[in-house]
């Protein structure tokens, strides 16, 4: 099996260069997430195609950070709405990249990096929100 050489510059790379061993994934991989986010993302992608996929990623990241801030303040319902918007935009950006034929290593790394920072902020927001509520986050 030949793999493409590793590229260090953020240039456009055809999808054939992203090698994924499908044996590592279960056959029915996250069916609920697919129904909630992937299907709507495919339908929304043409509306977001006026932007680059990286722009959609950054907007989704902003929604996630705003959700984290609202969790710290204990404003949970709007935080949940923003979190779902962030997750939906996380799927939309990949669809936009495929639609515009702009799949790149730069975009892939941006996606992973923003997702990791957002996850840390969300856990921090949950923790600080629970501490601010006297440790009774379920109430």
CNS distance restraints for C-alpha pairs under 8 A (distance, minus, plus):
assign (resid   3 and name CA) (resid  17 and name CA) 7.29 0.50 0.50
assign (resid   3 and name CA) (resid  19 and name CA) 7.55 0.50 0.50
assign (resid   4 and name CA) (resid  17 and name CA) 5.86 0.50 0.50
assign (resid   9 and name CA) (resid 106 and name CA) 7.75 0.50 0.50
assign (resid  10 and name CA) (resid 104 and name CA) 6.56 0.50 0.50
assign (resid  10 and name CA) (resid 105 and name CA) 5.74 0.50 0.50
assign (resid  10 and name CA) (resid 106 and name CA) 4.56 0.50 0.50
assign (resid  10 and name CA) (resid 107 and name CA) 7.92 0.50 0.50
assign (resid  11 and name CA) (resid 104 and name CA) 6.04 0.50 0.50
assign (resid  11 and name CA) (resid 105 and name CA) 7.03 0.50 0.50
assign (resid  11 and name CA) (resid 106 and name CA) 7.11 0.50 0.50
assign (resid  12 and name CA) (resid 102 and name CA) 6.18 0.50 0.50
assign (resid  12 and name CA) (resid 103 and name CA) 6.08 0.50 0.50
assign (resid  12 and name CA) (resid 104 and name CA) 4.59 0.50 0.50
assign (resid  12 and name CA) (resid 105 and name CA) 7.29 0.50 0.50
assign (resid  13 and name CA) (resid  17 and name CA) 6.70 0.50 0.50
assign (resid  13 and name CA) (resid 102 and name CA) 7.89 0.50 0.50
assign (resid  13 and name CA) (resid 103 and name CA) 6.14 0.50 0.50
assign (resid  13 and name CA) (resid 104 and name CA) 4.99 0.50 0.50
assign (resid  13 and name CA) (resid 105 and name CA) 6.86 0.50 0.50
assign (resid  14 and name CA) (resid  18 and name CA) 7.85 0.50 0.50
assign (resid  14 and name CA) (resid 103 and name CA) 6.69 0.50 0.50
assign (resid  14 and name CA) (resid 104 and name CA) 7.52 0.50 0.50
assign (resid  15 and name CA) (resid 103 and name CA) 6.67 0.50 0.50
assign (resid  25 and name CA) (resid  29 and name CA) 6.68 0.50 0.50
assign (resid  30 and name CA) (resid  34 and name CA) 6.23 0.50 0.50
assign (resid  31 and name CA) (resid  35 and name CA) 6.18 0.50 0.50
assign (resid  32 and name CA) (resid  36 and name CA) 6.10 0.50 0.50
assign (resid  33 and name CA) (resid  37 and name CA) 5.69 0.50 0.50
assign (resid  33 and name CA) (resid  38 and name CA) 7.00 0.50 0.50
assign (resid  34 and name CA) (resid  38 and name CA) 4.67 0.50 0.50
assign (resid  34 and name CA) (resid  39 and name CA) 6.42 0.50 0.50
assign (resid  35 and name CA) (resid  39 and name CA) 5.80 0.50 0.50
assign (resid  35 and name CA) (resid  40 and name CA) 7.86 0.50 0.50
assign (resid  36 and name CA) (resid  40 and name CA) 7.01 0.50 0.50
assign (resid  37 and name CA) (resid  41 and name CA) 5.87 0.50 0.50
assign (resid  37 and name CA) (resid  87 and name CA) 7.29 0.50 0.50
assign (resid  37 and name CA) (resid  88 and name CA) 5.30 0.50 0.50
assign (resid  37 and name CA) (resid  91 and name CA) 6.51 0.50 0.50
assign (resid  38 and name CA) (resid  42 and name CA) 6.24 0.50 0.50
assign (resid  38 and name CA) (resid  88 and name CA) 7.70 0.50 0.50
assign (resid  38 and name CA) (resid  91 and name CA) 6.05 0.50 0.50
assign (resid  38 and name CA) (resid  92 and name CA) 7.77 0.50 0.50
assign (resid  39 and name CA) (resid  43 and name CA) 6.63 0.50 0.50
assign (resid  40 and name CA) (resid  44 and name CA) 6.09 0.50 0.50
assign (resid  40 and name CA) (resid  88 and name CA) 7.80 0.50 0.50
assign (resid  41 and name CA) (resid  45 and name CA) 5.82 0.50 0.50
assign (resid  41 and name CA) (resid  88 and name CA) 6.47 0.50 0.50
assign (resid  41 and name CA) (resid  89 and name CA) 7.41 0.50 0.50
assign (resid  41 and name CA) (resid  91 and name CA) 5.77 0.50 0.50
assign (resid  41 and name CA) (resid  92 and name CA) 4.64 0.50 0.50
assign (resid  41 and name CA) (resid  95 and name CA) 6.82 0.50 0.50
assign (resid  42 and name CA) (resid  46 and name CA) 7.93 0.50 0.50
assign (resid  42 and name CA) (resid  92 and name CA) 6.90 0.50 0.50
assign (resid  42 and name CA) (resid  95 and name CA) 6.17 0.50 0.50
assign (resid  44 and name CA) (resid  48 and name CA) 6.67 0.50 0.50
assign (resid  44 and name CA) (resid  92 and name CA) 6.90 0.50 0.50
assign (resid  45 and name CA) (resid  49 and name CA) 5.98 0.50 0.50
assign (resid  45 and name CA) (resid  92 and name CA) 5.63 0.50 0.50
assign (resid  45 and name CA) (resid  93 and name CA) 7.63 0.50 0.50
assign (resid  45 and name CA) (resid  95 and name CA) 5.81 0.50 0.50
assign (resid  45 and name CA) (resid  96 and name CA) 5.29 0.50 0.50
assign (resid  45 and name CA) (resid  99 and name CA) 7.54 0.50 0.50
assign (resid  46 and name CA) (resid  50 and name CA) 7.90 0.50 0.50
assign (resid  46 and name CA) (resid  96 and name CA) 7.22 0.50 0.50
assign (resid  46 and name CA) (resid  99 and name CA) 7.68 0.50 0.50
assign (resid  48 and name CA) (resid  56 and name CA) 7.56 0.50 0.50
assign (resid  48 and name CA) (resid  92 and name CA) 7.81 0.50 0.50
assign (resid  48 and name CA) (resid  96 and name CA) 6.81 0.50 0.50
assign (resid  49 and name CA) (resid  53 and name CA) 7.88 0.50 0.50
assign (resid  49 and name CA) (resid  96 and name CA) 5.61 0.50 0.50
assign (resid  49 and name CA) (resid  99 and name CA) 7.39 0.50 0.50
assign (resid  49 and name CA) (resid 100 and name CA) 6.98 0.50 0.50
assign (resid  51 and name CA) (resid  55 and name CA) 6.23 0.50 0.50
assign (resid  51 and name CA) (resid  56 and name CA) 6.89 0.50 0.50
assign (resid  52 and name CA) (resid  56 and name CA) 6.60 0.50 0.50
assign (resid  52 and name CA) (resid  96 and name CA) 7.24 0.50 0.50
assign (resid  52 and name CA) (resid  97 and name CA) 7.27 0.50 0.50
assign (resid  53 and name CA) (resid  57 and name CA) 6.21 0.50 0.50
assign (resid  53 and name CA) (resid  93 and name CA) 4.69 0.50 0.50
assign (resid  53 and name CA) (resid  94 and name CA) 6.73 0.50 0.50
assign (resid  53 and name CA) (resid  96 and name CA) 5.52 0.50 0.50
assign (resid  53 and name CA) (resid  97 and name CA) 5.19 0.50 0.50
assign (resid  53 and name CA) (resid 102 and name CA) 7.70 0.50 0.50
assign (resid  53 and name CA) (resid 107 and name CA) 7.52 0.50 0.50
assign (resid  54 and name CA) (resid  58 and name CA) 6.27 0.50 0.50
assign (resid  54 and name CA) (resid  93 and name CA) 7.06 0.50 0.50
assign (resid  54 and name CA) (resid 107 and name CA) 6.25 0.50 0.50
assign (resid  54 and name CA) (resid 110 and name CA) 7.51 0.50 0.50
assign (resid  54 and name CA) (resid 111 and name CA) 7.99 0.50 0.50
assign (resid  55 and name CA) (resid  59 and name CA) 6.24 0.50 0.50
assign (resid  56 and name CA) (resid  60 and name CA) 6.17 0.50 0.50
assign (resid  56 and name CA) (resid  89 and name CA) 6.53 0.50 0.50
assign (resid  56 and name CA) (resid  90 and name CA) 7.82 0.50 0.50
assign (resid  56 and name CA) (resid  92 and name CA) 7.40 0.50 0.50
assign (resid  56 and name CA) (resid  93 and name CA) 5.38 0.50 0.50
assign (resid  57 and name CA) (resid  61 and name CA) 6.11 0.50 0.50
assign (resid  57 and name CA) (resid  89 and name CA) 6.80 0.50 0.50
assign (resid  57 and name CA) (resid  90 and name CA) 6.25 0.50 0.50
assign (resid  57 and name CA) (resid  93 and name CA) 5.77 0.50 0.50
assign (resid  57 and name CA) (resid 110 and name CA) 7.97 0.50 0.50
assign (resid  57 and name CA) (resid 111 and name CA) 6.61 0.50 0.50
assign (resid  57 and name CA) (resid 114 and name CA) 7.85 0.50 0.50
assign (resid  58 and name CA) (resid  62 and name CA) 6.15 0.50 0.50
assign (resid  58 and name CA) (resid 114 and name CA) 7.80 0.50 0.50
assign (resid  59 and name CA) (resid  63 and name CA) 6.38 0.50 0.50
assign (resid  59 and name CA) (resid  86 and name CA) 7.86 0.50 0.50
assign (resid  59 and name CA) (resid  89 and name CA) 7.68 0.50 0.50
assign (resid  60 and name CA) (resid  64 and name CA) 6.36 0.50 0.50
assign (resid  60 and name CA) (resid  85 and name CA) 7.06 0.50 0.50
assign (resid  60 and name CA) (resid  86 and name CA) 4.36 0.50 0.50
assign (resid  60 and name CA) (resid  87 and name CA) 7.18 0.50 0.50
assign (resid  60 and name CA) (resid  88 and name CA) 7.92 0.50 0.50
assign (resid  60 and name CA) (resid  89 and name CA) 5.16 0.50 0.50
assign (resid  60 and name CA) (resid  90 and name CA) 6.17 0.50 0.50
assign (resid  61 and name CA) (resid  65 and name CA) 6.24 0.50 0.50
assign (resid  61 and name CA) (resid  86 and name CA) 6.45 0.50 0.50
assign (resid  61 and name CA) (resid 114 and name CA) 6.37 0.50 0.50
assign (resid  61 and name CA) (resid 115 and name CA) 7.43 0.50 0.50
assign (resid  61 and name CA) (resid 118 and name CA) 6.59 0.50 0.50
assign (resid  62 and name CA) (resid  66 and name CA) 6.07 0.50 0.50
assign (resid  62 and name CA) (resid  86 and name CA) 7.80 0.50 0.50
assign (resid  63 and name CA) (resid  67 and name CA) 6.12 0.50 0.50
assign (resid  63 and name CA) (resid  82 and name CA) 5.44 0.50 0.50
assign (resid  63 and name CA) (resid  83 and name CA) 6.62 0.50 0.50
assign (resid  63 and name CA) (resid  85 and name CA) 6.83 0.50 0.50
assign (resid  63 and name CA) (resid  86 and name CA) 5.24 0.50 0.50
assign (resid  64 and name CA) (resid  68 and name CA) 6.28 0.50 0.50
assign (resid  64 and name CA) (resid  82 and name CA) 6.47 0.50 0.50
assign (resid  64 and name CA) (resid  83 and name CA) 5.49 0.50 0.50
assign (resid  64 and name CA) (resid  86 and name CA) 5.44 0.50 0.50
assign (resid  64 and name CA) (resid 118 and name CA) 6.09 0.50 0.50
assign (resid  64 and name CA) (resid 122 and name CA) 7.37 0.50 0.50
assign (resid  65 and name CA) (resid  69 and name CA) 6.36 0.50 0.50
assign (resid  65 and name CA) (resid 118 and name CA) 6.32 0.50 0.50
assign (resid  65 and name CA) (resid 121 and name CA) 6.67 0.50 0.50
assign (resid  65 and name CA) (resid 122 and name CA) 7.34 0.50 0.50
assign (resid  66 and name CA) (resid  70 and name CA) 6.26 0.50 0.50
assign (resid  66 and name CA) (resid  79 and name CA) 7.40 0.50 0.50
assign (resid  66 and name CA) (resid  82 and name CA) 7.20 0.50 0.50
assign (resid  67 and name CA) (resid  71 and name CA) 6.18 0.50 0.50
assign (resid  67 and name CA) (resid  78 and name CA) 7.42 0.50 0.50
assign (resid  67 and name CA) (resid  79 and name CA) 4.24 0.50 0.50
assign (resid  67 and name CA) (resid  80 and name CA) 6.93 0.50 0.50
assign (resid  67 and name CA) (resid  82 and name CA) 5.44 0.50 0.50
assign (resid  67 and name CA) (resid  83 and name CA) 5.76 0.50 0.50
assign (resid  67 and name CA) (resid 122 and name CA) 7.42 0.50 0.50
assign (resid  68 and name CA) (resid  72 and name CA) 6.42 0.50 0.50
assign (resid  68 and name CA) (resid  79 and name CA) 7.04 0.50 0.50
assign (resid  68 and name CA) (resid 121 and name CA) 5.96 0.50 0.50
assign (resid  68 and name CA) (resid 122 and name CA) 4.86 0.50 0.50
assign (resid  68 and name CA) (resid 123 and name CA) 7.95 0.50 0.50
assign (resid  68 and name CA) (resid 124 and name CA) 7.48 0.50 0.50
assign (resid  68 and name CA) (resid 125 and name CA) 4.72 0.50 0.50
assign (resid  68 and name CA) (resid 126 and name CA) 7.31 0.50 0.50
assign (resid  69 and name CA) (resid  73 and name CA) 6.50 0.50 0.50
assign (resid  69 and name CA) (resid 125 and name CA) 6.27 0.50 0.50
assign (resid  70 and name CA) (resid  74 and name CA) 6.16 0.50 0.50
assign (resid  70 and name CA) (resid  75 and name CA) 5.14 0.50 0.50
assign (resid  70 and name CA) (resid  76 and name CA) 6.63 0.50 0.50
assign (resid  70 and name CA) (resid  78 and name CA) 7.38 0.50 0.50
assign (resid  70 and name CA) (resid  79 and name CA) 5.46 0.50 0.50
assign (resid  70 and name CA) (resid 125 and name CA) 7.72 0.50 0.50
assign (resid  71 and name CA) (resid  75 and name CA) 5.74 0.50 0.50
assign (resid  71 and name CA) (resid  76 and name CA) 5.66 0.50 0.50
assign (resid  71 and name CA) (resid  79 and name CA) 6.09 0.50 0.50
assign (resid  71 and name CA) (resid 122 and name CA) 7.94 0.50 0.50
assign (resid  71 and name CA) (resid 125 and name CA) 5.19 0.50 0.50
assign (resid  71 and name CA) (resid 126 and name CA) 5.84 0.50 0.50
assign (resid  71 and name CA) (resid 128 and name CA) 7.88 0.50 0.50
assign (resid  71 and name CA) (resid 129 and name CA) 5.54 0.50 0.50
assign (resid  72 and name CA) (resid 125 and name CA) 4.75 0.50 0.50
assign (resid  72 and name CA) (resid 126 and name CA) 6.55 0.50 0.50
assign (resid  72 and name CA) (resid 127 and name CA) 7.80 0.50 0.50
assign (resid  72 and name CA) (resid 128 and name CA) 5.40 0.50 0.50
assign (resid  72 and name CA) (resid 129 and name CA) 4.09 0.50 0.50
assign (resid  72 and name CA) (resid 130 and name CA) 7.88 0.50 0.50
assign (resid  72 and name CA) (resid 132 and name CA) 7.57 0.50 0.50
assign (resid  73 and name CA) (resid 129 and name CA) 6.23 0.50 0.50
assign (resid  74 and name CA) (resid 129 and name CA) 5.61 0.50 0.50
assign (resid  74 and name CA) (resid 132 and name CA) 7.89 0.50 0.50
assign (resid  74 and name CA) (resid 133 and name CA) 7.54 0.50 0.50
assign (resid  75 and name CA) (resid  79 and name CA) 6.42 0.50 0.50
assign (resid  76 and name CA) (resid  80 and name CA) 6.12 0.50 0.50
assign (resid  77 and name CA) (resid  81 and name CA) 6.41 0.50 0.50
assign (resid  78 and name CA) (resid  82 and name CA) 6.19 0.50 0.50
assign (resid  79 and name CA) (resid  83 and name CA) 6.02 0.50 0.50
assign (resid  80 and name CA) (resid  84 and name CA) 6.23 0.50 0.50
assign (resid  81 and name CA) (resid  85 and name CA) 6.24 0.50 0.50
assign (resid  82 and name CA) (resid  86 and name CA) 6.05 0.50 0.50
assign (resid  83 and name CA) (resid  87 and name CA) 6.24 0.50 0.50
assign (resid  84 and name CA) (resid  88 and name CA) 6.10 0.50 0.50
assign (resid  85 and name CA) (resid  89 and name CA) 6.10 0.50 0.50
assign (resid  86 and name CA) (resid  90 and name CA) 6.10 0.50 0.50
assign (resid  87 and name CA) (resid  91 and name CA) 6.67 0.50 0.50
assign (resid  88 and name CA) (resid  92 and name CA) 6.21 0.50 0.50
assign (resid  89 and name CA) (resid  93 and name CA) 6.02 0.50 0.50
assign (resid  90 and name CA) (resid  94 and name CA) 7.17 0.50 0.50
assign (resid  91 and name CA) (resid  95 and name CA) 6.60 0.50 0.50
assign (resid  92 and name CA) (resid  96 and name CA) 6.05 0.50 0.50
assign (resid  93 and name CA) (resid  97 and name CA) 6.16 0.50 0.50
assign (resid  94 and name CA) (resid  98 and name CA) 6.29 0.50 0.50
assign (resid  95 and name CA) (resid  99 and name CA) 5.96 0.50 0.50
assign (resid  96 and name CA) (resid 100 and name CA) 5.98 0.50 0.50
assign (resid  97 and name CA) (resid 101 and name CA) 5.70 0.50 0.50
assign (resid  97 and name CA) (resid 102 and name CA) 4.78 0.50 0.50
assign (resid  97 and name CA) (resid 103 and name CA) 5.29 0.50 0.50
assign (resid  98 and name CA) (resid 102 and name CA) 6.30 0.50 0.50
assign (resid  98 and name CA) (resid 103 and name CA) 6.20 0.50 0.50
assign (resid 103 and name CA) (resid 107 and name CA) 6.78 0.50 0.50
assign (resid 103 and name CA) (resid 108 and name CA) 7.75 0.50 0.50
assign (resid 104 and name CA) (resid 108 and name CA) 6.31 0.50 0.50
assign (resid 105 and name CA) (resid 109 and name CA) 6.12 0.50 0.50
assign (resid 106 and name CA) (resid 110 and name CA) 6.05 0.50 0.50
assign (resid 107 and name CA) (resid 111 and name CA) 6.02 0.50 0.50
assign (resid 108 and name CA) (resid 112 and name CA) 6.34 0.50 0.50
assign (resid 109 and name CA) (resid 113 and name CA) 5.97 0.50 0.50
assign (resid 110 and name CA) (resid 114 and name CA) 6.01 0.50 0.50
assign (resid 111 and name CA) (resid 115 and name CA) 6.09 0.50 0.50
assign (resid 112 and name CA) (resid 116 and name CA) 6.25 0.50 0.50
assign (resid 113 and name CA) (resid 117 and name CA) 6.35 0.50 0.50
assign (resid 114 and name CA) (resid 118 and name CA) 5.97 0.50 0.50
assign (resid 115 and name CA) (resid 119 and name CA) 6.08 0.50 0.50
assign (resid 116 and name CA) (resid 120 and name CA) 6.37 0.50 0.50
assign (resid 117 and name CA) (resid 121 and name CA) 6.26 0.50 0.50
assign (resid 118 and name CA) (resid 122 and name CA) 6.07 0.50 0.50
assign (resid 119 and name CA) (resid 123 and name CA) 6.22 0.50 0.50
assign (resid 120 and name CA) (resid 124 and name CA) 6.09 0.50 0.50
assign (resid 121 and name CA) (resid 125 and name CA) 5.96 0.50 0.50
assign (resid 122 and name CA) (resid 126 and name CA) 6.11 0.50 0.50
assign (resid 123 and name CA) (resid 127 and name CA) 6.07 0.50 0.50
assign (resid 124 and name CA) (resid 128 and name CA) 5.99 0.50 0.50
assign (resid 125 and name CA) (resid 129 and name CA) 5.80 0.50 0.50
assign (resid 126 and name CA) (resid 130 and name CA) 6.04 0.50 0.50
assign (resid 127 and name CA) (resid 131 and name CA) 6.14 0.50 0.50
assign (resid 128 and name CA) (resid 132 and name CA) 6.00 0.50 0.50
assign (resid 129 and name CA) (resid 133 and name CA) 6.20 0.50 0.50
assign (resid 129 and name CA) (resid 137 and name CA) 7.32 0.50 0.50
assign (resid 130 and name CA) (resid 134 and name CA) 6.55 0.50 0.50
assign (resid 130 and name CA) (resid 135 and name CA) 4.91 0.50 0.50
assign (resid 130 and name CA) (resid 136 and name CA) 6.20 0.50 0.50
assign (resid 130 and name CA) (resid 137 and name CA) 4.69 0.50 0.50
assign (resid 131 and name CA) (resid 135 and name CA) 4.82 0.50 0.50
assign (resid 131 and name CA) (resid 136 and name CA) 7.83 0.50 0.50
assign (resid 131 and name CA) (resid 137 and name CA) 7.94 0.50 0.50
assign (resid 133 and name CA) (resid 137 and name CA) 6.14 0.50 0.50
